Amino acid sequence: MVGNKSFITPPRILAAGFALIIAVGTFLLALPAASQSGQRIPLMDALFTAVSATCVTGLVVMDTGRTFSLFGEIVILVMIQLGGIGFMTTATWIALALRRRISLRDRLVLKESLNQDSVEGIVRLIIKVFIYAFTVEAGASLVFAAQWAEEVPWKQALYYGVFHAVSLFNNAGFEIIGGFVPYVHDVGINFVSMFLIVAGGLGFIVMSDLVDYPRTRRLSLHSKVVLSVSGLLTLTSAVIFLVFEFANERTLGPMALEDKLLVSVFHAISLRSGGINTVDIAGLHAATQFMMVIMMFIGAAPGSTGGGLKITTFALLVGAVRAVLTGKEDVVLFRYRMPKRLIQKAVTMALIAVGVIVSATMILLTLQDRDFMTVLFEATSAFGTVGLSMGLTPELTPAGQGVIILLMFVGRVGLVTLAFALQSRPPKELYRYPEGRIIIG
């Protein structure tokens, strides 16, 4: 019994939970009732869609609005919400509503899912997450509905509003209106979409700090790092996008200056894991596409609905580089010294992430007859759970779909969580080897 309990660790529960949601979603999407034609869609396509929805990615092998019935779209929407907010968070909401006690094991899993250091205050954070998510999604749904009510009947506009508010807040990138390109000049749609992506991508820990800031007048170190690095990356990518695409006739070239600025900022924010675009991604210059690959690789904040390497990991790596170049012994962020184990973890995650992207790209290049940039872009988008595409995903072979599925799953569950889920309990070290030195540089 003890052995069985030690086998069921929080990382394994998280990985198994996502796998269970995907399995149930695949079954439901493969039913005839899930398609508009009344015929079963191929099982591999149903699996791909379920993984993309649960892992809040947004890459699709078939048009969501034209392929799936209302039942199928609702299944996708539920998977997006469960995958973005987290199934353990949802289960805790239900348990609290039923006045059930939250066990220590449940708190440990919640700590793992929200990337917290301890279980202290974890239930209070879950309550805040529920209130925050519901408020943001409900408000955005009504604003979206008011925008689309000018084009379609009110009930349909409200449904569109709910679907896209949930999808964008969870950084899923699914849409059922045929794309956001027709709304490239619509300021209202653009600003609400950007707000939702930012609100979901900053993470619930940061948003909890921001909500409490008027009362506490302080932000945690984590929130300071996330907000500052997010702002810097967004500004950098917006400027690069604007400069590189300013005269591109396929993207920003024909637009007025104010529209060029709007589109540049929109895509800079969407790169944080939003996954929607208002211009043709394939029409961008190669330099812009490569910049987007880098930003998608970095990803969103820990404890958010986004994926990727994570902003804080990137900040630690930059801090470590700066410390080495300036001859400092410690990595310091906002006048706080970072523990060496944290730096080691960041370096490990970065190397594994690069290895995963490189391996997946090499495999996809052998499976798909497409150029290097298109394949790299798609692989990075899947790993970062972003969902932006250069058009490769609908052309994927079954083997290619399998590679992208694995990338989406790894990107959402997280490299460290998945590594801990797969490894056995390491034996206790009884001794240490003597220190050695090698020459580097």
N, C-alpha and C positions, 0 to 999 in steps of 0.2 A: 504493500500500500504506500509506503514511504517512497519507494522508487517511482511509482506512478505519479505521485504528487510532485516529485522533483522534476519529472519529465514535462509536466504541464506548466511551463513558464510563461510570464506575460508576453514576451516576444512571439512565442508559438501560438498563444491565444489570439493575438492580433493578426498574425499571418493566416491562421486558420479561419478567423472571422471574415476577412476579406475574401478568402477562397470560397467560403460558404455562400456569401452574398452573390459572388460571381456565378456559382453553380446554379443557385435558384433562379437568378436572373436569366441565365442562358436557357434554362428549361422553359421559362415563361415566354421569352422572346421567340423561341422556336415553335410556339403554339400557333396554329392557323389564325387564332383571334388576334394575334399581335401584329399581323400584316394587313395592309389595306386591301390586298388582293384576295385575302382569305386562304392563301396557300402558305405552307411552311417555308420560311427562309432557310437557306443552308445552315447547318449546325455550326460550321466554322464562323460564318458571318454573325450568327447569334452570339457565339462566344466572344468574338472580337468586340462587338458592341457592348456586351455586358462588362467586359474588362475595362473598356474605355470609359464607360459610365461610372463604374465603381471606383476606378482609379482616377476619376475626375480629369480625364485627359482631353477628350473631344475629337480624337482622330476617328474617322468613320470610313467604312468600306462601301456604304450606301447612304443616300440622302435620307436623313431621319424623318423630315416632314413628309416626304413623298412615299416612303417605304412602310412606315409603321402606322398602325391604327391608333385611335385614342387610347386603347388599352395598352398597346406597346409603348406609346410615349409616356404614359403614367408609370409603367414599370421602369423605364429609363430614368424618369424624374426621381423616383423613390431610391433607385440605386445611386444616383448622383448625391442625393441628400445623405444617405447612409455612408457613402464613401467619403464625402467631404467633411461632414461633421464628425463622423466616426460612429461605428456601430455600438461601441461600448458607451459612448456619450449618450446615444439614443436609448440604449438599454437602461442607463442610469436615470434618464428622464422618466421613463416608464415606471421604474422601481420607486422613485421618489413620489410620483403621482399616486402610486398604490400604497404609499407609506411603508415600503419595505426597507429593511436595514441594508446598507451598503457594506459588504464584507471587506476585510483587509485585502483579500486576493483581488477583489474588484477594484479597490483603490490602487493597487499596484499596477494593474492593467491600464487603468485610466492614467496613471502617472506616466507609463510608457507611451501611451497613445498621444498624450499632449506634451511629451518631452519635458516633463517637470523633474526637478531634482529630488523632491520628496512628496509624500502623500498628504502633507499638511495643507489644509485648505482646498484640497482637490475637489470636494463636493461643492463647495461654494463657487469655485471656478466653473464647474459644469452648469450650475444654475445660471451664472452670468452668461455663459455661452449660449444657453437656450434662449434667454431673454434677448440677447444681442442679435442672434441669428434670426429669430422670428421677427423682431422689430425691423431690421434692415431689409429682409426679404419681403415682408408685407408692405412696407413703405415704397420700396422700389417697384413692386408689382403694380401698385396703384398708379405710380407715375408713368410706367411703361404703358399700362392700359389706357391712360388718358391720351398718350401719344398715338397709339395704334387705333383708338376709337374713331379717328378721322378716316381710317382706311377700311376697317372691317367692322361688323356688328359688335356691340359692347361686350357680349358674353365671350365671343372669340378673342376680342382684344384683352379681356381680363385673363383668359387662359394663356394667351401669348405672354402677358405680363408676368404671371406666376412662373411659367416654365423658364423664361429667360432670366428672371430675377434669381431663382434657385440655381440655375446653371452657371450664371456669371458670379454670384456670390461664392459658390463652391469652386470657382475657377475651372469649370468643366468644359466650357467652350461648345457645348451642344446647342444647336439652334434648329428651329422648325419653320423659319420664314424664308428659306432660300438664301441665307447669307446676309451679312451686314453691309456689303458693298453698296447697295442702293441708298444707304443712310450715311454715306461718307460726309455729306454736308449738313446732316441733321445734328445740331448742337445739343438738343435735349437728349436724344438717344445716346449720343457719344458720351456726354457727361455722366449720365446715370450709369452707363456701362462701366466707365472708368472708376466711378465711385465704388461700385460693387466689386470689381476686381481688386482694388486696393483694400477694401474692407475685409475681404476674404483672405487676401495674400499676406497681410501684415501679421496675422496670427491672433488667436484669442487672448493670449497673455498680454500682448501689446495693446489690443483694444480695451482690455480690462483696465490697464494702467491709464489709458487716455480718458476713459469714462470716469475714473476715480480722480483724475488730475485736479479738477476744480476744487476738490475737497482736500486732497493730500498735498498738492503742490510739489509732487516729486514723481520721477520716473525711474524704473529699475534700470540697471546697467543693460540688461537684455533689450529693453525697449529703446534705449538710447542708441544702441548699436544698430538695431533693425531699422529704426526710423532714419538715422543719418545715412547708412549705407544704401537703403532703398531709395532715398531721395537722390543721392549721388549717382547711383546706377541708372535711375530713370532719366535724370537730366542728361547724363552722358549719352545714353542711347538715343534720346530724342534729338540731341544736337547732331549726332552722327547720321541719324536717319534723314534729318532735314538737309544736311550738307550734301550727302551722297545722292539723294533722290531729287534734289531741288529742280534739276533740269531734265529729269527722266520723263520722256513723253508717255511712258506706260504707267506712271504712278503720279508723282506730284507735279510734273511739268506743266500741264494745262490748267492747274488750279490757281486761285488767288492766294495771296500771301497768308491771309488769316486761315484759309482752309489747309494750307501746307503745314502751318503750325499745329492746327488741331489734329491732323492725321499723324504727324510726327509724335506728338505727345501720346495720342491714343495707342499707337503701336509700341511705344516705349513702355507704357503701362501694361499692355496686353502680354508683353514678353515676360512679365513677372509670373506668368502661368495662366493668364486669362484665356488665350487660345482663339480669339476672334479677330478678324481683320476687315478693314474697309477698303483696301486696295489689293490687287493681285500679287500674292507673295512670289509667284514665279516670275513676275515682271520686274522685280527689284534687281538692282545691280548685285553682282556676286559679293562685293565688299560689304554691302548692307546685309545680305543674307548671312555672311560669316559673322558679322557683329551680332546678329540675332541668335546664331548658334551659341556664341559665348554667353550671352545674357540668359538664354534658356537653360544652359548648363548650370549657371549659378542658381537660378530658380528663386523661390519665395522664402519666407521666414519659417523657422521651426514652429510646430504647433498650429500651422495654418492649413488651409485647404489646398495649397500649392505643393509642388514637388521640387526636384532638382537637388543640387549639392547643398543648398541652403545659404542664405545671406550671411548668417553668423559664422559658418564654416569659412566662407570666403574672406570675411573680415579677419578671422584668426590667421589665415594664411598670409594675407597682406601684412598684418602686424608682425608675423614671424619674419617675413622678408625684410621689412623695414628695420627690425631689431638687428638682424645679421649685418645689413649694409651699414648701419650706423654704429656697429660695435657694441650694442647693448646686450646685456645678458637676459633681460626679461622682456616679454611681450606685454605691452601696456596699452589698454584701451580705456579712454576716459578716466585716466589716473588710477586704474585698477590693474594689478599684475595678474596675468592669466596663468593658471596652473599648467605645468608642463604636460600633465596627462591629457589636458584638453587640447593642447597643440598637437600632441602625438595622434590623438583621435581625429583631428581635423586633417592632418597630413594623410593618415590612413584612408579616410573617407574619400579624399580627393584622388589619391592614386587608384583606389578601387573603382571610383566613378569613371575616371579616364580609361581604365582598362576595360570596363563594361562597354563604354561608348565605342572605343576602338575595335574591340572584338565584334560587337554587333554590326558596326559599319562594314568591316571586312566580310562578314558572313553575308550581309545583305547585298554587297557588291557582286558576290558570286551567284546570288539567287535572282537578282533583278537587273535587267538591262537598262540601267539609268546611270547618269553621270555622278561623280563623287559628291558634289555639293548637295544634290537632291537627296542622296542616300544619307549623308551625314546630317542634313537638316532634319529629315524624318526621324532618324534614330535619336537625335538629341531632343527633339520635340516629345517623343514618346517617353524618354527617360525623365525629362523635366516635367512630365504630365502637363505640357502646355497645350498641344492640340493644333498648333499652326502647321500647315502642310503646303508643300510645293507640288502636290498632285500625285505623289507616289502611292499613298495608302490605298486608293481604290483599285490600283493595278497590281497589288501585292499577290504573289503566289501563296498557296496555303502554308508553305514553309516560311515565306517572308512574313506572313501574318503571325505565325508562331513566334518569330523573333521579336516583333513589335509588341506582342502580348506580354512576353517575358519582361521587356523593357518597361512597359507601363506598370506592371505589377511590382517590379523592383523599385521603380521610381516612387510609387505611392507608399508602399509599406516602409521603405527606407533601407538603406544599405546596412546600417548597424543593426536594426531590428531583425532584418532577414538573416544576417550573419549569426546573431545570437540564437535565432530560431532554429537554424540548421546545425549548429555545433553542439556537441555533447559537453557536459560539465567538465571543465579542465581540471586535471589533477593538481593538488596543492604542491607548490614547489618547495622542496626540502633544502635546497642549496642554491647559491648564485655563482655564476662563473666569474673569473677575474676580468676586470675591465681591460679592453684592448683598444688600440687606436689605428685608424687607417687614414690615408691621405685622400682628401676630396678637393674638388675645385680645380 
